[in-house]
Amino acid sequence: MSFVKVEKNQSSAPSEAEMKKAMIESGGVPGEVTGTNAARTLTYTGVVNHTVYENKLIEVAKGKRNSWNFVWADAQAA
C-alpha cells in the first residue's frame, strides 16, 4: 500500500473526490482519503508516476504548480 499526502501551500488541499479522480486517471487504484483542508492523505495501489499524478490533480482540481506540497511514500519506503 502506498500513499500520497497533499498539503496546503497556496490553496486548501483538494477534495476527496478530486484526489481519487486524479489517481484513477493516473493509473492507480485509490483507497481511503483522510485529513482536512490543511492536508489530505490518499492511500492507493498500483504503479503511479508521481509527476503524472501531480499534473492530473492540478488539472482536475484547477490548481497551480505551487498550490500544494506533495509527500510520497510506497510500501518499500514505509
Backbone as CSV, one residue per row, in Angstrom:
resi,resn,N_x,N_y,N_z,CA_x,CA_y,CA_z,C_x,C_y,C_z
1,MET,0.853,-1.183,0.000,0.000,0.000,0.000,0.895,1.241,0.000
2,SER,0.587,2.146,-0.869,1.334,3.400,-0.966,0.415,4.545,-0.576
3,PHE,1.011,5.716,-0.363,0.158,6.873,-0.126,0.825,8.141,-0.615
4,VAL,-0.024,9.133,-0.857,0.447,10.472,-1.185,-0.276,11.440,-0.254
5,LYS,0.496,12.334,0.327,-0.069,13.367,1.193,0.013,14.687,0.433
6,VAL,-1.117,15.371,0.326,-1.179,16.653,-0.371,-1.430,17.716,0.685
7,GLU,-0.444,18.605,0.863,-0.509,19.622,1.908,-0.801,20.993,1.309
8,LYS,-1.542,21.789,2.052,-1.862,23.147,1.632,-0.586,23.966,1.479
9,ASN,-0.486,24.685,0.377,0.589,25.649,0.196,-0.080,26.996,-0.049
10,GLN,-0.538,27.239,-1.271,-1.275,28.468,-1.558,-2.773,28.247,-1.606
11,SER,-3.194,27.002,-1.751,-4.622,26.658,-1.793,-4.894,25.535,-0.811
12,SER,-6.146,25.445,-0.356,-6.526,24.329,0.511,-6.321,23.019,-0.233
13,ALA,-6.130,21.963,0.512,-5.943,20.643,-0.101,-7.158,20.308,-0.958
14,PRO,-6.958,19.584,-2.053,-8.080,19.198,-2.910,-9.070,18.302,-2.173
15,SER,-10.278,18.200,-2.718,-11.305,17.361,-2.091,-10.981,15.878,-2.274
16,GLU,-11.673,15.053,-1.514,-11.508,13.602,-1.619,-11.816,13.141,-3.043
17,ALA,-12.909,13.647,-3.617,-13.313,13.241,-4.969,-12.266,13.637,-6.008
18,GLU,-11.701,14.830,-5.875,-10.675,15.288,-6.825,-9.425,14.427,-6.741
19,MET,-9.009,14.092,-5.531,-7.805,13.273,-5.357,-8.001,11.881,-5.936
20,LYS,-9.184,11.292,-5.715,-9.459,9.951,-6.226,-9.550,9.958,-7.749
21,LYS,-10.206,10.967,-8.316,-10.344,11.044,-9.773,-8.972,11.155,-10.434
22,ALA,-8.115,12.009,-9.891,-6.774,12.179,-10.449,-5.979,10.875,-10.344
23,MET,-6.157,10.118,-9.260,-5.442,8.857,-9.085,-5.891,7.844,-10.133
24,ILE,-7.193,7.747,-10.364,-7.713,6.820,-11.381,-7.161,7.195,-12.743
25,GLU,-7.160,8.483,-13.074,-6.671,8.946,-14.374,-5.156,8.769,-14.511
26,SER,-4.457,8.584,-13.399,-3.007,8.382,-13.420,-2.641,6.901,-13.429
27,GLY,-3.644,6.025,-13.398,-3.381,4.598,-13.474,-3.328,3.879,-12.144
28,GLY,-3.649,4.559,-11.065,-3.644,3.932,-9.751,-5.047,3.566,-9.307
29,VAL,-5.135,2.807,-8.226,-6.417,2.431,-7.641,-6.518,3.121,-6.282
30,PRO,-7.365,4.153,-6.177,-7.437,4.901,-4.928,-8.081,4.109,-3.804
31,GLY,-7.630,4.392,-2.599,-8.201,3.778,-1.401,-8.864,4.848,-0.565
32,GLU,-8.475,4.923,0.695,-9.086,5.827,1.657,-8.423,7.209,1.626
33,VAL,-9.238,8.246,1.804,-8.723,9.608,1.936,-9.005,10.075,3.359
34,THR,-7.972,10.591,4.020,-8.138,11.132,5.366,-7.541,12.522,5.416
35,GLY,-7.952,13.313,6.394,-7.361,14.628,6.583,-8.374,15.749,6.483
36,THR,-7.838,16.973,6.451,-8.657,18.187,6.445,-8.206,19.077,5.295
37,ASN,-8.719,20.296,5.259,-8.317,21.237,4.214,-6.833,21.597,4.292
38,ALA,-6.214,21.387,5.441,-4.785,21.694,5.589,-3.928,20.634,4.900
39,ALA,-4.341,19.379,4.980,-3.592,18.277,4.359,-4.483,17.055,4.273
40,ARG,-4.471,16.392,3.118,-5.214,15.155,2.940,-4.251,14.061,2.479
41,THR,-4.491,12.847,2.954,-3.664,11.702,2.581,-4.536,10.690,1.851
42,LEU,-4.058,10.235,0.694,-4.756,9.243,-0.122,-3.903,7.983,-0.188
43,THR,-4.476,6.853,0.230,-3.789,5.581,0.040,-4.160,5.064,-1.344
44,TYR,-3.252,4.314,-1.948,-3.533,3.773,-3.279,-2.690,2.538,-3.534
45,THR,-3.102,1.790,-4.554,-2.315,0.651,-5.016,-2.059,0.845,-6.499
46,GLY,-1.072,0.143,-6.994,-0.700,0.269,-8.394,0.575,1.078,-8.545
47,VAL,1.045,1.169,-9.779,2.253,1.925,-10.082,1.817,3.268,-10.663
48,VAL,2.160,4.333,-9.952,1.744,5.669,-10.361,2.977,6.546,-10.492
49,ASN,3.105,7.187,-11.644,4.175,8.165,-11.842,3.792,9.415,-11.058
50,HIS,4.668,9.847,-10.158,4.355,10.970,-9.285,4.053,12.241,-10.072
51,THR,4.837,12.518,-11.089,4.640,13.731,-11.881,3.307,13.697,-12.618
52,VAL,2.950,12.537,-13.145,1.666,12.393,-13.848,0.516,12.676,-12.885
53,TYR,0.576,12.118,-11.661,-0.497,12.352,-10.686,-0.574,13.830,-10.306
54,GLU,0.555,14.433,-10.032,0.554,15.846,-9.645,-0.060,16.701,-10.745
55,ASN,0.305,16.434,-11.998,-0.250,17.193,-13.118,-1.749,16.946,-13.272
56,LYS,-2.192,15.693,-13.103,-3.619,15.372,-13.196,-4.398,16.065,-12.083
57,LEU,-3.837,16.090,-10.878,-4.523,16.723,-9.759,-4.649,18.223,-10.001
58,ILE,-3.616,18.830,-10.525,-3.670,20.260,-10.850,-4.775,20.514,-11.881
59,GLU,-4.871,19.610,-12.865,-5.900,19.737,-13.907,-7.303,19.532,-13.328
60,VAL,-7.492,18.459,-12.561,-8.807,18.106,-12.017,-9.278,19.141,-10.991
61,ALA,-8.384,19.561,-10.103,-8.754,20.467,-9.011,-8.559,21.940,-9.381
62,LYS,-8.186,22.189,-10.625,-7.978,23.556,-11.113,-7.017,24.340,-10.217
63,GLY,-5.891,23.687,-9.922,-4.873,24.320,-9.097,-3.730,24.839,-9.949
64,LYS,-2.661,25.210,-9.265,-1.441,25.667,-9.928,-0.283,24.812,-9.435
65,ARG,0.848,24.922,-10.078,2.027,24.124,-9.732,2.389,24.290,-8.251
66,ASN,2.232,25.499,-7.700,2.632,25.731,-6.310,1.444,25.808,-5.356
67,SER,0.281,25.268,-5.773,-0.888,25.270,-4.890,-0.693,24.361,-3.684
68,TRP,-0.006,23.219,-3.899,0.129,22.217,-2.842,1.549,21.662,-2.790
69,ASN,1.873,21.074,-1.650,3.112,20.305,-1.495,2.724,18.831,-1.477
70,PHE,3.530,17.992,-2.110,3.259,16.563,-2.182,4.299,15.782,-1.401
71,VAL,3.854,14.804,-0.627,4.730,13.898,0.089,4.340,12.487,-0.330
72,TRP,5.297,11.749,-0.898,5.024,10.403,-1.409,5.683,9.350,-0.529
73,ALA,5.008,8.199,-0.390,5.614,7.041,0.281,5.058,5.774,-0.351
74,ASP,5.901,4.781,-0.511,5.443,3.490,-1.011,5.758,2.422,0.017
75,ALA,5.318,1.223,-0.257,5.471,0.129,0.708,6.927,-0.129,1.048
76,GLN,7.816,0.019,0.067,9.234,-0.238,0.322,9.833,0.841,1.239
77,ALA,9.375,2.081,1.080,9.929,3.163,1.885,9.333,3.202,3.279
78,ALA,8.088,2.777,3.410,7.394,2.853,4.691,7.797,1.764,5.630
